[in-house]
């Protein structure tokens, strides 16, 4: 029985074939990435809560908290805070990842004002 020649891509090279164990790269499990020493360190996401001039709360996420607060106070932050400055940081906490930060922000924003205040007192 004859084997068919491997198809070539547009550059004339054969496509990559996974190893016999089905692992893509030898010795590395699928779904994991080997970090290069030249890559920047992992980003640390934070969830933060601001109190606006009109005594409302704003919740957001960032990797650089002071820069983000300065943006809000200059009127370059979120549309919600543009007419409500200056803002004051009430609380911030770290999140494990960008996804975790987004989920925490969404959950906080879904709370009523009384629940938000209770959660902020509890986190101090």
N, C-alpha and C positions, 0 to 999 in steps of 0.2 A: 504494500500500500504506500503510495507516494504522499509526502507531506506538502501542503501548499506553502509557498513562500510567504513570509510575513508581509503584510501590507505596509507600505511606506507612507509617511505623512508628507505634507507639501514641501518639506525641506530635504526629503530623501533619506530620512533616518527612520529606523524601526521604532515603534512605540515601546515604552518601558513595560516590562513584564514583572509582575510581583514575584517574590521569592516563592519557593515551594510550600512554605508554611502559610502562605496567604497574608504575610505581614507587610507588604510594601517595602519597608527598609529593614534589613536584617538586624535583629536585636532590639528594635523599638516597637512597642505595642501601638496598634492603631489608636488614634485619638490623642496621643501624647506628642508633644513637640520637644525637641532637644533645643535648649536655649543656648544661643551663641554668646560668648563672653563680650562680643561687640554690641549686643542688643542693649537698649536702655533698660533700666530697672522697671519692674511692673508699676503701673499707675495705681495710686491709692485713691479710691473713690470715697467721697464723703456726702452725707445727706445733711442739709442744714435748714434751719428754720429762722426766718427773719420776722421782726415785728416792724410794721410800717408806721408812718406818721399818723395814719387814721386808725391805729390800733387793730389792724387786721394782720393775719399771719400769711407769710409766703414760704413755701417749702420748695427746695430745689436740690440738685446734685452738682458736684464739681470735683475737680482734682486739685484745684488751687483756691482755697477758701478765701483768703484775703483779697486776691485779685478779683474774684467774683463779687465780693461785697462792695469793693470799690466801683466795679462796673454798675452795680445796682444804684449806688449813691450818685454816680455821674449821669444816670438816666440812660445808660447803655445796656442795662441788664434786661430782664424779662419785661414784657409789655405791662404786666400787672403792677410792677413796682415803679414804673416810670413817673407816674404822677403822685406817688405815695412816699417819696423820699423825704428826709433821710431814713434809712433803714438801720435797725440794730440787730445784731446777732443774738438770738435767744438760746439756741442749742445747736450743736453739730455732733455727729457720730460717724465713725468709719463703717464702710460697707465692704463685704468680701470681694465684690466684683461690680462691674457696671450694671449687670443685670440685677444683682441684689439691691443696688442703690435705686434703680428705677422702680423696683417692686416696693421698697420701703417708702419712697416718695409717693407713689400711687396710693398706698394704704393710708399714709398720713393725710393726704388731701381728701380722702373719702370720709374722714372723721368729721363729726360735728365740732363746733367751736368748744363746747364743754369737754368733749372727749380729747380734743387737741391739748387743751390746757391741763387736763389730768395727766395725759401722756408726757407732757413736758415737765410737770412737777415730778413725776415718777422717775424720769431719766436723769434728774440732777443728782 
